[in-house]
Amino acid sequence: MNVLIYLVPMALGLGLLGLFGFLWALRSGQYSDVDGAAQRVLLDDDVDGQPS
């Protein structure tokens, strides 16, 4: 049971770190173009006919 003294704060710290990382990504505009990636898959960028 003594291991919970270490595991609970570590779990809370990692959870808060993940939350802050997600909030940072939202504020920096990482999720601003959600349709762009879906449309880029459909575009044909192979000009010379050879796949990259």
Residue pairs with C-beta under 8 A, 6 or more apart in sequence:
25 31
45 52
46 52
